[in-house]
Amino acid sequence: MYNESINLTWDILNLTVVTEMLNFNFTFLNNGTNYTDFFTSFIADYDYVGNYTIYLNATDNSSEIDQFEFNFTIVERNELPQMGNVSNFTTSILDEFFYYDFNATDRENPEGDGLEYSLINLTVDAPVLNINSVTGVIDFNFSNNQSYAGVWEYNISVNDSLDIDSEVFRLDVHGFANVTNLEGVVEKESEVKDE
């Protein structure tokens, strides 16, 4: 059995300005009979999608070189769009307008082009809120309409044509105060003050 150290170097073709930082760290595993095992791991980022040619050079103690060439392809994997922070809301029919701009991100499309928003009412008789499918904006006029008062749940979704992310939010809409007994309360207060 002949043991000697092997020096491993590599060269990657087809690099761009973004991918020129690709780095493979080779780890020596063990020496076998007339062979040496090396192991490398690499976690690809979305920026590294592409085809590369890699040349590996193994050099032994006597400066003998063996070269191996292979193609390395990193393919794109679609990821879910990510809905921004969604919370519950409280408003009043007296506030008249409810406006909210829902936001989402998509790693494959950082500009957000091509994302589509939708909204589903989850509560029976909930006000029909409309969402702009391109911008994610809800703009609703309560118009002092008492029938809009209540606690309503909605499901907001965003999709990138392949995957969907969705969240549920609650809209608590306060209506007019019940003023049917207000006159009796005022009379009793004035009687107490007179005594």
C-alpha angles and dihedrals in degrees: 000000000000119000122192135150119259123211113212122199131169142195126203120208127200095040121159129203089269097045098041087096092064105134130190117192110201117206123201110234107178145322115246129182104302094342142077125209121219126185130198134181128196131183109208121215124208088256091064097062107134147079121287136182113218126197117199119197121195115194123187130202092274091055093250110151131208119187131202126187127198140162119245118198125190112195129200118256117200115236128198117266109248120231113221121239108310119194139170120270136214121200141145134238084236090063084063098195128066113192127174133160111211114202134199137178131213120197093211090050110033093176091060094234113152096026114132124204126204135177130208125192109230097183124072112250093009115155109269103246116193122213126201101242093211103041102028092232121148114196115174132170114214090190093201088288109160091203089070092063113108144074111291133183126210135182114222116197136184125192135185094203091268108047137023134214119191139178134189120228134181125226113201108197118189118211134199117309116255102254101173094112098035094104093056091050092053092050093051092050092051092049091054092050093051094058 
